[in-house]
């Protein structure tokens, strides 16, 4: 069990959080780089909200709004090239997990101008600029984790950068989630659920992260009846956002486990949304775990109010809108990759074989 709990991010969770507490950014720097995607932050009002507050507090700002889903090393290098001479001293990620992850990686490159984005995968001995996170989806929890996941097209997969970088500030305002499309709401919610479950079952968890995971699962359970609604009220959105951030706090201590490692190839090679890629693997992952120890599984089901693993699996399957056509040879390749993924395997408390990993893939996807 991990004996250390470290969560240094100041989290502000309320409606109009940036308007009421945006002055805190001034303490971090006077020249900001806003890292965001092309459309959503403008559509949901978060970008306008933020820039208004920055102007009010006399904080100069630049905007990079070209972050793609699953940000690449090429994008991080582009951010550095465009803004290396602008005197940036604070980076603000606005959006889903992709802009927040990109903002963390960019904060390292802007503080270490001789680096290339590929260097982020090899060493953690780097300083960084302070990061502010403003999530506009409820799923990744990047606002409360030290992780930044980037896509490396050379190896055709996603990797975490070595530098561990918690945001200094996180603003949680569910107002920005009110018009989130149904499919994105579902996929990101399942990502948060995966974090809670994997973190709760990880060998790296501890008494504090487990208590958080249990509270997050209870909160998520309250949202389940509403996930398929076309319109979700503010109070439910706020609970989803809080559950996602709690899940981030959990995996900040415990890391993720098999579903995340196994889900990455489904996202890279088959464009499966990250959260649902994990979710489709959860049922068989839990069954594999239960073959060795069932008490924690039973507690997860109790907290979510599912009678058994199959019922949970049916719930996730019902929410999924994706169709994956994957060959047996591809699944074998993904299982081979996973069996060599020591970072994820060490978080799984039981020895697992190639055949067992392949079986999880087959039963989940074929």
Phi, psi and omega per residue, in radians:
X1 nan 2.372 3.120
X2 -1.165 2.112 -3.079
X3 -1.484 -0.031 -3.012
X4 -2.015 2.371 3.006
X5 -2.148 2.117 -3.092
X6 -2.403 2.031 -3.129
X7 -2.479 1.487 -2.983
X8 -1.489 -0.049 -3.073
X9 -1.300 2.316 3.017
X10 -1.481 2.063 -3.060
X11 -1.854 2.208 3.096
X12 -2.031 1.991 -3.031
X13 -2.106 1.767 3.089
X14 -2.954 2.819 3.030
X15 -1.141 2.398 -3.113
X16 1.099 0.616 -3.082
X17 -1.033 -0.714 -3.116
X18 -1.188 -0.712 -3.138
X19 -1.102 -0.701 -3.062
X20 -1.471 -0.501 -3.045
X21 -2.184 0.201 -3.094
X22 -1.136 -0.374 3.130
X23 -1.071 -0.344 -3.133
X24 -1.131 -0.427 3.133
X25 -1.104 -0.563 -3.129
X26 -1.007 -0.518 -3.141
X27 -1.217 -0.296 -3.062
X28 -1.691 -0.443 -3.120
X29 2.996 2.897 -3.122
X30 -1.974 0.019 3.085
X31 -2.374 1.960 -2.998
X32 -1.899 2.562 2.929
X33 -1.923 2.095 3.074
X34 -1.610 2.148 3.140
X35 -1.920 2.109 -3.043
X36 -2.669 3.135 3.082
X37 -1.578 -3.072 -3.004
X38 -1.354 -0.519 -2.935
X39 -2.260 -0.840 -2.847
X40 -1.107 -0.681 -3.094
X41 -1.170 -0.480 3.039
X42 -1.327 -0.708 -3.090
X43 -1.185 -0.659 -3.075
X44 -1.574 -0.043 3.053
X45 1.563 -0.095 -3.074
X46 -1.159 -0.660 -3.121
X47 -1.170 -0.798 3.116
X48 -1.106 -0.727 3.106
X49 -0.999 -0.823 -3.098
X50 -1.165 -0.851 -3.074
X51 -1.120 -0.592 3.073
X52 -1.067 -0.768 3.137
X53 -1.177 -0.691 3.119
X54 -1.089 -0.747 3.113
X55 -1.095 -0.749 -3.132
X56 -1.048 -0.595 -3.099
X57 -1.710 0.266 3.083
X58 0.973 0.711 3.073
X59 -1.805 2.038 3.088
X60 -1.182 2.542 -3.126
X61 -2.537 2.678 3.005
X62 -2.165 2.711 -3.122
X63 -2.153 2.226 2.915
X64 -1.952 1.994 -3.021
X65 -2.129 0.704 -3.107
X66 -2.091 0.370 -3.138
X67 -1.262 2.201 3.127
X68 -1.569 2.932 3.005
X69 -1.142 2.319 -3.040
X70 1.052 1.261 -3.001
X71 -1.043 2.499 -3.056
X72 -1.758 2.868 3.055
X73 -1.079 -0.571 3.117
X74 -1.082 -0.682 3.128
X75 -1.145 -0.720 3.139
X76 -1.121 -0.720 3.082
X77 -1.095 -0.639 3.124
X78 -1.143 -0.716 3.104
X79 -1.028 -0.813 3.141
X80 -1.065 -0.801 -3.102
X81 -1.051 -0.726 -3.085
X82 -1.291 -0.511 -2.941
X83 -2.154 0.201 -3.092
X84 -1.109 -0.513 -3.069
X85 -1.829 0.270 -3.054
X86 -1.694 0.080 3.099
X87 1.213 0.511 -3.122
X88 -1.104 2.303 3.048
X89 -2.277 0.101 2.977
X90 -2.676 2.431 -3.122
X91 -2.030 2.326 -3.093
X92 -2.095 2.028 3.086
X93 -1.621 2.166 -3.106
X94 -2.171 2.074 3.102
X95 2.447 -2.627 3.083
X96 -1.436 -2.811 -3.092
X97 -1.075 -0.560 -3.083
X98 -1.118 -0.932 3.081
X99 -1.084 -0.643 3.134
X100 -1.174 -0.738 3.080
X101 -1.120 -0.726 3.129
X102 -1.116 -0.654 -3.135
X103 -1.132 -0.662 3.114
X104 -1.140 -0.840 -3.135
X105 -1.086 -0.735 3.139
X106 -1.119 -0.609 -3.128
X107 -1.119 -0.514 3.100
X108 -1.309 -0.807 -3.128
X109 -1.120 -0.664 -3.130
X110 -1.233 -0.374 3.084
X111 -1.618 -0.203 -3.120
X112 -2.381 1.366 -2.890
X113 -1.203 -0.224 3.099
X114 -1.497 -0.011 -3.075
X115 -1.537 2.712 2.921
X116 -1.892 2.715 -3.106
X117 -1.018 -0.559 3.132
X118 -1.113 -0.469 3.115
X119 -1.124 -0.382 -3.128
X120 -1.107 -0.383 -3.105
X121 -1.520 -0.149 -2.945
X122 -1.909 -0.446 -3.115
X123 -2.624 2.728 -3.117
X124 -2.014 0.214 -3.087
X125 -1.509 0.999 -3.094
X126 -2.308 2.500 2.994
X127 -1.405 2.972 -3.140
X128 -2.629 2.817 3.018
X129 -1.423 2.704 3.067
X130 -1.105 2.543 -3.099
X131 -2.106 2.397 3.006
X132 -1.982 2.342 -3.101
X133 -2.030 2.300 3.096
X134 -2.235 1.609 -3.106
X135 -1.282 2.417 3.059
X136 -2.102 0.215 2.923
X137 -2.341 2.845 -3.121
X138 -2.018 1.523 -3.106
X139 -2.890 -0.918 -2.973
X140 -1.327 -0.574 -3.079
X141 1.214 0.252 -3.090
X142 -1.045 -0.390 3.141
X143 -1.177 -0.285 3.141
X144 -2.194 0.352 3.067
X145 -2.116 2.894 3.085
X146 -1.652 0.072 -3.016
X147 -1.604 2.582 2.964
X148 -2.390 2.052 -3.077
X149 -1.810 2.171 3.141
X150 -2.107 2.682 3.058
X151 -1.621 2.245 3.067
X152 -1.903 1.848 -3.055
X153 -1.229 -0.355 3.116
X154 -1.172 -0.688 3.127
X155 -1.738 -0.017 3.096
X156 1.000 0.872 3.113
X157 -2.818 3.077 3.136
X158 -1.870 2.440 -3.128
X159 -2.378 2.669 3.032
X160 -1.540 2.442 3.043
X161 -1.223 2.714 -3.075
X162 -1.312 -0.597 -3.141
X163 -1.147 2.227 3.127
X164 -1.629 2.025 -2.937
X165 -2.368 1.734 3.032
X166 -1.382 2.424 2.949
X167 -1.037 2.574 3.075
X168 -1.340 -0.682 3.130
X169 -2.252 2.518 3.010
X170 -2.335 2.209 3.116
X171 -1.853 2.044 3.134
X172 -1.887 1.873 3.118
X173 -2.283 1.870 -3.085
X174 -1.163 -0.169 3.085
X175 -1.014 -0.594 -3.101
X176 -1.302 -0.154 -3.114
X177 -1.757 -0.054 -2.945
X178 -1.096 -0.540 -3.120
X179 -1.879 0.366 3.102
X180 -1.107 2.254 3.125
X181 -1.006 2.616 -3.069
X182 -0.961 -0.783 -3.080
X183 -1.115 -0.713 3.122
X184 -1.188 -0.707 3.079
X185 -0.969 -0.810 -3.101
X186 -1.185 -0.848 -3.071
X187 -1.096 -0.708 3.132
X188 -1.258 -0.621 3.093
X189 -1.094 -0.709 3.129
X190 -1.185 -0.545 3.034
X191 -1.092 -0.786 3.105
X192 -1.074 -0.730 3.100
X193 -1.072 -0.721 3.104
X194 -1.062 -0.734 3.111
X195 -1.052 -0.799 -3.118
X196 -1.086 -0.783 -3.100
X197 -1.231 -0.865 -3.114
X198 -1.108 -0.706 3.124
X199 -1.143 -0.649 3.140
X200 -1.172 -0.530 -3.097
X201 -1.694 -0.042 -3.061
X202 -1.306 2.566 3.058
X203 -1.179 -0.325 -3.076
X204 -1.569 -0.030 3.140
X205 -1.245 2.981 3.078
X206 -2.557 -3.100 -3.045
X207 -1.062 -0.561 -3.120
X208 -1.345 -0.807 -3.140
X209 -1.171 -0.594 3.105
X210 -1.161 -0.683 3.097
X211 -1.131 -0.693 3.072
X212 -1.121 -0.736 3.141
X213 -1.056 -0.741 3.131
X214 -1.118 -0.714 3.116
X215 -1.186 -0.624 3.098
X216 -1.162 -0.685 3.109
X217 -1.139 -0.688 3.076
X218 -1.084 -0.745 -3.135
X219 -1.154 -0.722 3.125
X220 -1.108 -0.678 3.134
X221 -1.010 -0.651 3.137
X222 -1.155 -0.369 -3.111
X223 -1.613 -0.320 -3.041
X224 -0.923 -0.785 -3.101
X225 -1.107 -0.265 -3.032
X226 -1.848 -0.137 -3.002
X227 -1.101 -0.492 -3.117
X228 -1.613 0.025 3.123
X229 -1.268 2.549 3.079
X230 -1.229 -0.604 3.103
X231 -2.126 2.234 -3.114
X232 -2.045 2.226 -3.060
X233 -1.216 2.831 -3.065
X234 -0.978 -0.765 -3.061
X235 -1.072 -0.642 3.108
X236 -1.279 -0.722 3.078
X237 -0.999 -0.724 -3.124
X238 -1.144 -0.660 3.091
X239 -1.156 -0.718 3.093
X240 -1.085 -0.731 -3.140
X241 -1.150 -0.741 3.107
X242 -1.134 -0.737 3.113
X243 -1.076 -0.684 3.128
X244 -1.128 -0.761 3.136
X245 -1.194 -0.669 3.053
X246 -1.076 -0.746 3.107
X247 -1.066 -0.642 3.057
X248 -1.083 -0.739 3.098
X249 -1.061 -0.624 3.136
X250 -1.138 -0.940 -3.064
X251 -1.286 -0.281 3.012
X252 -1.077 -0.492 3.110
X253 -1.652 -0.696 -2.931
X254 -1.768 -0.358 -2.967
X255 1.254 3.050 3.033
X256 -1.739 3.090 -2.999
X257 -2.307 -2.481 -2.975
X258 -1.018 -0.841 -3.088
X259 -1.004 -0.701 3.130
X260 -1.155 -0.821 3.122
X261 -1.074 -0.677 -3.128
X262 -1.358 -0.417 -3.106
X263 -1.395 -0.431 -3.084
X264 -0.985 -0.797 3.119
X265 -1.098 -0.528 3.119
X266 -1.177 -0.595 3.090
X267 -1.301 -0.813 -3.057
X268 -1.203 -0.844 -3.006
X269 -1.536 -0.409 -3.025
X270 -2.212 0.130 3.052
X271 1.041 0.462 3.077
X272 -1.269 2.318 3.082
X273 -0.942 2.398 -3.005
X274 -0.923 -0.863 -3.081
X275 -1.094 -0.765 -3.117
X276 -1.268 -0.526 3.056
X277 -1.021 -0.726 3.074
X278 -1.205 -0.775 -3.046
X279 -1.056 -0.680 -3.128
X280 -1.145 -0.337 -3.140
X281 -1.654 -0.176 -3.003
X282 -1.096 -0.754 -3.064
X283 -1.010 -0.905 -3.089
X284 -1.246 -0.547 3.042
X285 -1.074 -0.799 -3.138
X286 -1.147 -0.640 3.103
X287 -1.153 -0.705 3.103
X288 -1.093 -0.737 3.121
X289 -1.124 -0.749 -3.087
X290 -1.133 -0.369 3.073
X291 -1.114 -0.367 -3.122
X292 -1.868 -0.647 -3.083
X293 -2.721 2.206 -3.004
X294 -1.925 -0.254 -3.019
X295 -1.071 -0.809 -3.133
X296 -1.154 -0.652 3.107
X297 -1.090 -0.768 3.134
X298 -1.081 -0.628 3.140
X299 -1.220 -0.673 3.067
X300 -1.033 -0.838 -3.123
X301 -1.108 -0.675 3.123
X302 -1.119 -0.784 -3.112
X303 -1.151 -0.596 3.126
X304 -1.524 -0.156 -3.124
X305 1.088 0.779 2.935
X306 -1.889 2.491 -3.067
X307 -1.360 -0.447 3.140
X308 -2.798 3.042 -3.099
X309 -1.115 -0.679 -3.131
X310 -1.062 -0.653 3.136
X311 -1.147 -0.699 3.060
X312 -1.110 -0.762 3.120
X313 -1.083 -0.693 3.113
X314 -1.121 -0.699 3.089
X315 -1.029 -0.843 -3.123
X316 -1.159 -0.748 -3.136
X317 -1.070 -0.659 3.140
X318 -1.144 -0.560 -3.134
X319 -1.365 -0.360 -3.047
X320 -1.336 2.421 3.079
X321 -2.040 0.163 -3.053
X322 -1.713 2.600 3.045
X323 -2.124 2.155 -3.112
X324 -1.975 2.206 3.055
X325 -1.895 1.704 -3.019
X326 -2.139 2.302 -3.112
X327 -1.405 2.824 3.095
X328 -1.060 -0.696 3.137
X329 -1.114 -0.658 3.092
X330 -1.129 -0.760 3.120
X331 -1.077 -0.677 3.095
X332 -1.096 -0.711 3.123
X333 -1.124 -0.698 3.137
X334 -1.196 -0.666 3.100
X335 -1.165 -0.645 3.086
X336 -1.105 -0.752 3.112
X337 -1.090 -0.766 -3.076
X338 -1.156 -0.642 -3.108
X339 -1.164 -0.292 3.102
X340 -1.743 -0.002 -3.094
X341 -1.500 1.447 -3.041
X342 -1.098 -0.547 -3.109
X343 -1.085 -0.716 3.127
X344 -1.419 -0.679 -3.100
X345 -1.094 -0.584 -3.109
X346 -1.197 -0.334 3.107
X347 -1.482 -0.180 3.119
X348 -1.637 2.163 -2.964
X349 -1.281 -0.159 -3.067
X350 -2.141 2.557 3.084
X351 -1.112 2.337 -3.133
X352 -2.261 2.500 -3.070
X353 -1.770 2.895 3.038
X354 -0.969 -0.761 -3.108
X355 -1.090 -0.656 3.130
X356 -1.214 -0.705 3.092
X357 -1.101 -0.758 3.121
X358 -1.096 -0.673 3.124
X359 -1.110 -0.702 3.095
X360 -1.056 -0.797 3.090
X361 -1.035 -0.860 -3.052
X362 -1.100 -0.835 -3.100
X363 -1.196 -0.454 -3.120
X364 -1.479 -0.564 -2.901
X365 -2.100 -0.226 -3.120
X366 -1.906 nan nan
